[in-house]
């Protein structure tokens, strides 16, 4: 037996056979330990060397200032290589909440060393006074020998029973005697830090269960095949066929153990009744049923895992609960969930070791389910199920187990850090604003880092939880990371159909070679408080199966989903080659406000009307979409705008609209490669039979072809105002100016139509790229010089007329003022 001190009559102790100061370090510290009338504060010491540590005569010292130190001498303390010892003020109370070897300070120290809640320092000294390690926290003295720099401070305020951890809490750490050694992660009292190697290498007979198409039949048959043991840990168990399968297993002698969540006050009364009802039905059949849960802010607030181990050699793991929504009967709709059945004694053993505490009835988080059957509750009868088992993927794979709230964050961050080309995330939700360790959301940071490395990042999210927070996630990834920063990033809200009701998954595919199947939601509750389990499998053929499912979800569109919240449904944007993920279209341009086909209608207006945003004549009837809208607005009793735009014969009278209302087959706007609108020569030709102002008088007989809608006209198509104008300013019905009325009317009408259909340019008015004088649609200011408008300005207002035309009118007796008044009224 090793001893630090000489025994009378025995040789001097061999210090070379024992661990020295360089081998010993503090690895965990909880200064504030008041709890339920006792004090469970503690300090953990680890022997990272290869020799046993015999600490008899060593000193544990507390320092609160340069002049205030308290020392206690150790006795009967031995720590084996690679092991730890926890010294606590109350080992009995702490033992149920902290893993490892826990002893009372008063049993192994000359006096208890109490740790100040607000700050202090502790040092470990060998019998000769050499400093093995030191740590300073809070407002403790940072100038104490053995420490450098600032102290370790809480990552957040208001954290009860905060445990500082060195490195990852499992021996992977640096030893620089600075706060950086302690700022990788922290934990809360009661959370497990099992430090079990989650690597497995014997995964075979891998059967991907992708719900809602598959899952229930395979699971029932898998349970029915249990021979000796069946350990189940599932958040909620409601599906009657699975419950009956568990009962059948227990009745044939299988040792069945079930752990479910204990429920919470926000659960529905129906779900709370299900806990007691299912538990009583299983207990009556001989199944041991335990419930796990705690307060909302404690570790293990929820037992959210989806996991089962059969005969210590096969495992089911998934993202879905055992409910009809995630395990529907064949042919029924349900959630998109990923599951996996796999053979692996290593995985079964690892999970059994990791989750043993969840079946320990002595734990403060675990209790037996012993409530009576709720009044009126009955287990539904089992049903006859048929279907073909999912085919196993051939080969052997390796992987890693991820558990929350223990080590899953490090595992997920490592998964993203390892991505080289592509990361596809299929998530029920993604939360942004939470912290871990001493930094912001580590998953978001890892995603951003992957994007900056050039990794393609595609994220599918669940639309059932779409709110402002979820929309902010979509906008961050699409509008910021993609549009602004230029990374290959895109997020969508997954569309549903008659089979897939919503996205309930928590999975990932990395580089097409690795797949994560898990219960782990990407938010702080799962990461910091819940019992969660995931399995990252490295196997390209298996990943390919889940990849096909992801792409189905990515490409599916429906009649309600609008990922970018721009008023345009994803289905419509995909159909018309628009970007369903981004509202912006470069710079300050908004995609919904664009009009690339130059028909005067924005994308949003085209969507609402059912027209084609890439064609200025959706129904191909030679009447431009913008003109069809104007005609619909002017005729309240006729076909609506949507019908006019999408139907060549909107009123269903058997005659195409362009035949009745005017337009030739050549009258179609053409948009060139630069987005400029050109007009065929035939577009400005008006048929004598066309009623251009819709007053009932054909163009060939209409002396006033620009009559305002609704005005009464005479047989020549002129209203009373137009008739008076004809006779004013020296004009007469027979003054030779009759030819001018149809022309000015056509100019006026085309001005209005062209102005309505022109491209919008930041509010600057219509795009006047046609040959017609569209400027007359907006009145120009009159420039007055010496009390009179100049002739030059008056002539400028007669847009489209050259001086020869104007001079000819003046020779007929018109004044410039009279011509301008007539011109602008007609226009």
N, C-alpha and C positions, 0 to 999 in steps of 0.2 A: 504493500500500500504506500502510495506517495504521501509525503508530508512536507510541509514547508519548514518545520522545526525539527531540531535534533531530538531524538528519543533517547533517554538515558540508557546506556549500554548498547546503543545502535550506532551505525556509521552516520557521519554527517550527511544531510540530504544532498542529493545531486540536482542542483538547479538546472543543469543542462537537460535534464529529463522532463522539465516542466515548462509550461508556457510562460513567456515573459511579458513585459509591458507592451511590446510591439504587437503582441497577439490579442490583446484585450481591448475592447471598445464598447462604448454605449451604442445601442441600436434602437432603443425606443424609450420615450419619456412622456409621462402624463403628470404634470404638476398639479392640475386642478382635479382632485378626485373625490370631492364630497358627493355622497350618494346615499340616500335612504338611511340617514343617521350614522353613516360610517364614512371612512376615508380609504379609498382604494388607489390613491396615487402610487405611482411606481416608476422604477427605472430598470431597464433591461440591459444586461451585459452579455456580450457574445465573445466566445473564444474562436477566432478565425484562424488560429494556428493549427498545427498538426500534432501538438502535444497537449496532454491534459493540463488544465489550469487549477492549481491548488492555491486558493486565495486566503488561507489562514494568515492573519497578520497584515493583510492589505487594508487600506483605508479608503472609505467612502467619505468624501468631504463636500459639504455644502458651503458656498460662498455667496454672501449677499452684498458685501462691500469690501473695500480694501482693508478694512479693520475688523470685519465680522465674518468669521469662519467657524464651522462646527464639524468635528471629525468623529467618526465611529469606526471601530476596528472590527474586521470580519473574522469569523471563526466557523470552522466546519463547512467551508464552501469549496466545492469542486465543480468545474465545468469541463465537460468532455470536448474534444476537438470538433469544431463545426456545430456546437450546441450553444444554447443561451440559457440564462437564468434570470428570472424576474424577481426583484426585491420589492415587496409591497407593504404598505402600512396595514393592509387587511387581506391576506392571501386567500382566506376562505371566500370572502365576498367577490374577489377579483377572479377566482378560478373559473367561474361559469361564464366570464365575459372576455377572457384573454387566453389565447392558446399558449402552450408551452409549460415549462416547469416554473411554478410560482411558489415562492416561500415568503414567510413573514420576516420583515426586517428585524424584529425584536428577537427572532430565533437564531439569527446569524450575524447580528451586529451588536456591538456593545451598547448601542442605543439606536432608536429609530431616527432616521434622517428625514425630516419633513421638508417638503419642497414648496417654496413660496409660489402661490398661484400667479402673481403678477410678474415675477421675474426672479432670476437667480442664476447660479452656476453650480454644477457638480463636477467633481474631479475624482478619478480613480488613481490611487498612489500605491506603489509597491512598498514593502516594508522598509526599503532604503530611501523612500521619498521620491523615487522617479515617477514622473507623470505618465500614466498609461493612456489616459484620454481625458477630455474636458468638453463640456457643452454649456453654452450660455443661452438663456431664453428670456423673452420679455424685456423688462428693464433691468436685467442683471448686469453685473460689472464686466464689461467687454474687455477690460485691461487685465483680466486674470491671466496668470501664466498658463500656457498650454492652449490658449485660444487666440484667434486673430480676426479682427474686423467686427462687423455688426453682429447683434444677437439674432437668434431665430425667433420670429414673431408669428402670431396666428395668421393664417391665410385669409380668414374671414372673422368678422365679429359675431358674437352670440353663439359660438360653437361650444356646446356642453361636452365635457369629457373628451376634449381634443387630445389625440395621441400624436406626438411628433415621431416621425420615423427617419432613420438614417438610410439613405438610398431607397431601394424598393421595399425595405422592411424584411427582406429575405436574404440578406448577406451580400447583395450586389450593391456596392457603394464605394464612394471615395473616402479618403481619410486625410483631408487637408486642414482639419481643425478650424473650419470656417462654417458659416451658416449655409454655404452652398451644399455641404454634405447632407443637410437635412431638408432640402427644398425640392426633392423630386416628388414626393407624395406624403400625404398625411392620412390619418384614418380616425375613426370614432370608436370609442370603447364599445365592444360587442360585435364589431365587424371582424370577420375571420381574416387572418393572414397566414394561411396554411403552409405557404412556401413549398408546395408540392410541384414537382416537374410535370407540367401538363403535356409534354410531348409524347405522342404515340406514333407507332410505326407499323402496326399490323392491321390496318383497316382493310377489310375484304368484304365481298358480297354486299356491295353498296347499292341500296335501292332508293332512288330519289322519289320521294312522295310529294308531288306538287299539287296542292289543293287549289281550287275545288275539284279538279278532274280526278284526283287520286288521293288515297289516304285512309279512309274509313275501313274499307274491306281488308286492306293489307294489315292495318293495325289490329283489327279483331282477330284475324287468323294468326297474327304473330303472338298475341296474348294467349290464344287457344293453344299455341305450341309450347308454352312455358312448362318446364318439367319440375323444377325445384324451387326457384325463387323468382320474385317479380317485385322490383322496387320502382314505385311511380312517384314522381314529383311534378305536379301540374297545377298551375294557378287556379283554373276552374275546370271541374269535371261535371258535365251535364248530359252528354250524349248517352242515351239509354243503352245502345248496343255495346258501347265500350264498358259501361258499368256492369252489364250482364256478363261480359267476357271476364272481368275481374272476379265477379262472384263465382263463375264456373271454375276459374283457376283455383280459388280458395277451397271450393267444395271438393276438388279432386286432390287436395293435399298440398298444393303449392303455397309456400310461405309468401303471402302478399302483404306488402307494406305500402301505404299511400300517404303522401304529404300534400295537403292543399293549403291555399291561402286562408287565413282566418276571417277575411272580410273586413269591411270598414263601414263607417257611418254613412258614407256617400253611396254605398252600394244600394241597388234597388231592393225592396223587400222580397221580391221573387228570387233574386240571386242569394240573399241571405238565407232564405228558406231552403234553397237548393243545397247549401253547405250541410245543414243539419240533416236534410232528407237523404242525400247521397251518402253521407257519413254513416247514418244509422243503417241504411240498407247494406252497405259494405261490412259494417261491424257485425251485423246479424249473421253474416256469412263467414265470419272468422277473420276478416281483414283488419289489420291494425291501421287505424286512421289517426293521423296527427295533423294539427293545424299550426301554421307558422305565421307570425305577424307581430307587429309592434306599433308604437306611436309613429305618426307620419314622418317625424324628423329623425327617427332612430335608424341605425343599421337594421336591415331586414324588415323594413316597414311592410314589404310585401314579398311573398314567395311567388315570384313571377316566372319561374323556370318551367320549361316544357321538356320533360325528360323521363325515360323509363329504361331500366336495366333488367334484362332477362337472363336467368341462369348464369349470372356472372360472366357472360361471354358475348352477349349481344346488346345493342343499345338502340333506342329510338330517341331522336332529338329533333326539335322543331320550333317553329315560331307561333304555332296555333294551339289554342286551348282544345280540350276534348269537349267541344260543343258542336252543334249542328252547323254553326256558321263557319267553323274552320275545318270540320270533318263531316261534310254533308253526305247524305246518301247518294249513291251513283245516279247521275242525271240531274241532281238538284244544284241550284246555284249556291255560291258561298264565297268566302274570302280567298284572296290570293295569299297562300301561306306555303313556305318551304319546310319540308321535313326530310328525314333521312333514317333509314334502317340500315344498320351496319354490324358486322361481326368484328369484335376486337376485345380480347381479354385485357389488353393494356388499357383501353378506354374504359371498360367496365370497372377495372380496379381503380383507376385514377378518379373516376367520378364517385365511386364508393368512398374513397378516402376524403375527397374534397367535401362531400355532402354529408358526412357522418354526423356533423353537428346538427344538421337539420332534422335528424331522427333521434336526437338526444333529448329525452323528455325532461332532463335536468336543466336544460337551457331556459333562460328567461323568455326566449322568443317562441318556445315550442310548448304546446299543450295537447293533451289527448282530446279527441272529438267525442264527447260523451253526452251531447245534448239529445233529448228524446226526438223521435220522429215528429215533425210539425203536424199539427192537426189538419187533416184533409189532404196530406201529401201522399202521393203514390208514385212509385217508379213505373215508368212506361214499360210496356212489354217489349221484349226483344223482337226484332224483325228479321225476316229472311233476306239476306244480302247475297248478291251474286256479282261476279265480275272477275276479271283476270288480274292476277298479281302483277305488280310492276316488275319489269325485268331488271335484274341486277346488272350493274356496270362491272365489267371484268377488270381484274387487276388488283394490285395491293398499293395502298396509299399511306402516306404519313400525314400528320396534322398536329394541331395544338388545341388544347382545351382552354376556353376563356370563361372565367367565373366573375360575377359581380356580387357584392361590391369589392371584391378582393383584388383581382389583377386584370379585369377586362379592359380597362382604359389603356393600360400599357400594351395589351395585346392588339387592340384595335388600331392604336396609333402605329404600332409596329407593322401591322398589315398594310396600312396606307403608305408608310415609309418605304416598304418593299416594292410598291407598285412601280413598274417601269414604263408601261405604255397605256394602260387603261384600268380605270376603277369604275365599276358599275354598282351603284347602291340602290337597293330596293327597300324602301323604308316606310313604315307607318307614319313616322314623323321625324323631324330633325329640329332640335331646339338649339338656339344660338347663345342665349345669355345665361351662361352658368360658368362656374370656375372649378378648377381642380388643382391640387397642389398650391403653388403660389403664382399661378398664371390663369389666363382666360381659357375658355373652352378648348381643351387639347385636341378634340376631334376636328373642330373647325380649322384649327391651326394646321393640323396634318393634312386636311383636304386642300387648304390653300397652298401648302408647301408642295404637294403633289402636282397641283395645277401649274405652279411656277416652274416645276421641273419639266413640264411639257406632257404630263400624263393627261390623257383624255378622261374627264370626269363627267359621268352622266348619272343623274339622280332622279329616280322616280319616287314620287310622294303620294300619300293617300289623300284623296279629295274629300273624304268624309270628315276630316279634321281641318278643312280649309277655313282659316280665319286670318285676321290681320298678321298674326305671328307667322303663320305658315306662308302667307303671301310675301312677307319680308324675307323669308328664306329664299323663295323663288326669285325675288327681285335682286337679292344680294348675288346669287350665283349667275343669273342671266344678265342683269343690267350692269352690274359692277364687274364681276370677275370676267365675264365674257365680253360684253359690249364695250366697257370702258378700258379694261386691262388687257383684253385680247386673248385670254386663255381659252383653251378648248374645253369649255365647261357649259353644261346645259342641264336645267332642271325642268321637269314636267309634273303636272298633276295627272296621275294615272286615270285614264278613262275606264269606264266599266261597260259591261254588256250583259246579256241574259244569263251568262254563266258566272262571270267574275263580278261579285257585288262590290268589293272594295279591296284596297291594299292593306293587309294586316302583317306584312312580312317585315323582317329585320335582317336582310341578307345582303351579301356582297359577292361580286365576282372580280377577281384581280388578274389582269393580264391574260384572261382566258384559260388560266391553269389552276387557279385556286378558287374555292367557293366557301363562303361563310354561311352556315345554317345556325340560327340562334334565336333566343327569346329576347335579345337585348335591344330595347328601343334606344334611339340615339338622343337621350336627354339625361338631365341630372338625376332624376329619380332612379332610373335603371342603373346608372353608373355608380351612384353614391349610396343608395339605400336598399335596393332590391336584391333578392337572390335571383340571379340570372345565370344562364349557361349557354355557351356557344361552342361550336366546333368548326375550326378552319381546316379544310381538307385540301391538300395539294395533289390534284389529280385532274389532268386536262380532260379526259373523256367524261368524267363526272361533271366537271364544271361546264362542259358543253351542253349538257341536258338543262341545267339551270339557265344557261345563257340563252337558249332558245325560248324559254319561258319569259325571261326578262325582255327579249326583243318583241315578243307578242304583246306584252304590257306596254312597251314603249311605243309601238306603232298603232295600238288600238286607239280609235277615236269614237266619241259618242255625241249625243245631242245636247249636252249640257256643259261640258268641261271647257273652261277658258283659262289656260295656264297663266298667261301674262296679264289677265284682267283688263284687256283692252276693248272688251265688248264684242270681239270676234271669236267665235268658237274655234277650238283647236281643229275640229273636223273641217271647217270651212277654210281655215288658213292652210292646212295641209293640202286640201284639194286644189287650192289656187297658188301653191308654191310660195306661200308667205311664211314668216317666222312665228310659229305658235308660242315660242318661249319668251320673246322680247316685245315690249311695247315700242321701244325706240327702233329707228331705222338708220342710225348714224347721226351723230351730233345731236341737234335738238329736234330732229324730225321725228314725228310720231307716225308709226306705221298705219294706224287706223285713219289718219287724216290725209294720206297720200292719194293721188289720182293719176296713176301711171298711164292709163289708157285715154286720158284727156277727154273724158265725156262729161266733166263737170260734177261727177259724183265721187265722194271719198270712199275709201274701203269700207268704212262703217256704214255709209249710206248704201253702198252696193250690197253689203251683207244683209241689212234690214230689208232691202227690196228684193233680194234673191237674184241679183244680177251678177254678171261675170266681171270681176275687177280687172281682168286682162283683155277685155274686149269692150270697145265703145258702142257696140251694137250687139247686145246679148242675144236677141232673137233673130238676128240676121235679116231684119226686114227693111234695112236701109234707113231707118229712122233712128238717129242717135239716141242713146239711153237718156241723156240730159234733156233732149227735146221731148221724149216720151213722158218724162216726169212733168215738164211744163204743161204739156197738153192735158195730162191727167189732172193737174191742179186747176186748170181753167175750165174743166168740164166735170162738175161735181156729180153729174148723173151718169157719166160714162165709166169705162173700166178704170180701175185704180192704177197707180204708177207701177206697182209690181207686176200686174197683169200685162200692162202695155210693154214693159221692158222685156218680159220673158215669153211673150206670145206674139207671133206674127199677126194673128187675128184675135186681138184681145176681146173684142165684143162678141165674137162667135157668130158673126152674121154670114160667114162663108166667104167673105172678101177680105184679103189681107189689108191691114191698116194703111200701108203705104200707097195702096191703090186708091183708097177712099180719101185719105188725108193728104196725100202728096209725098213724094220722095221717089227717086229713081234708083235703080239697082246700082248706079255709080256713085250715089251720094253717101259715101262712107268715109269717115275720117281715117287716115292712116298715120300711125305714130312711128317715126323713124328711130334709128338706133340711139339718137341723142335725145329722144323724148319730145321732139318737135312735131307739131301737128301740121300736116299738109292737107290740102283739099283737092279732090279731083275736079277737073274743069266743069264736069256736068253738075256738080253740087249746086252751083249758083243759078242753074237753069230752072225756071219755075214753069210747071205745066199750066196752060190756060185753064184747065179744069180744077186746079188745086185751090182750095179755100184757105189761103195762108193765114188770115186773121180769124178764121172760124166764125164769120158773121153770116154765113149762109149764101154769100155771093161769090161765085168762082172768080179766080184771079183775072181771067180774061175780060170780065165784065165789071170788076170792082175798081171804081175810081179812087177809093180810099182803102187800100189793102192792109192798113196798119191800124184798124179801128180797135180801141180798147175793148177787152172782153166785157160783154154784158150791155154795151151801148146799143140802143135801137138804131137801125140804119134804114136808109131808103132803098129803092130798087137798084141804085148804083153803088150800094155798099158804103155810103157816107152817113155819119151821124150828124146831128144838127150843128154841133160845134165845128166839125170838119167842113160842113157846107158853108158856114159863116166865114171860116178862114179862107175858103176858096175865093170868096167874093171880096175879101179885104185887101188893103195895100195895093190897089190898082189892078187886082186880078179880076177875071170874069170867067164864067163857065166856057166861053168860047174864045179865050185870049191866046190860044195856042199852047197853053201850059198844061193841058190835060195829060200829056205824056209823062209829065214830071211826077204826078201823083202816084201811079203804080210803082215807079222806080223808087221814089222816096219811101213809099210804104214798104217795099221789099227790103230796102236798106234798113229801115227802122226795125222791122221784124227780125231780120237776121242779126242786127245789132243786139237785140234782147236775147235771142237764142244763143248767139255766140258768147255773149257775156256770161250767160248762165252756165254754159258748158265749158268755159275756159279753165285752164289750169289755175289753181289757187297758188299764189306766191306770197306767203307771209302777209296777207291782207292788202297787197298792192293792187288788187283788182284782177280782172280776167287776163288770160294770156291772149294777146291780140295777134296771133300768128297767121290768121287767115287774111285773104286779100280784101275783105269787106271792111268798111269804115266803122269798126266797132266802138271807137272812142266816143261816138255821139251818145252812148248809153249813159254817160256821166256828164252833167252840166259843168262847163268850165267857168271860172271866175271872169267877170268882165273887167277889163283894165280901162280905166277912165283917165284920159289926159285932158287937162284944161276943161273939165266938165263934160267931155264927150268921149264915147268909145271910139277908138281909132278904127279906120277902115281895115287896117292890117289884122287887128284882133278879130273883127267881125268875119273877115274872110277865113281866118284860121279856124273859126268855129264851124265852118261849112266843110267838115272833114270829108275827104274823098272827092271833092269837086276841085278841078283845077281852075285857073283864072279864066280860061276860055269859056267854060260852062257858066261860071258866075257872071262874066261880062255879057254873055248872050241873054241871061235872065234879066240883067239890068237894062239891056236894050229893049226888053219887052215891057218895061215900065215898073219893074219891081225895085224896091229900095233894098240896101244891104240889111237894114234892120228887119224889114218884112221877110226877106229870105231866111234870116237866122231864126226868127220867131216861128215861121212855118216849118222849117227844117227840124227844129228841136221839138216842136209839138208832135210832129209826125213820128220822129224817132222815139 
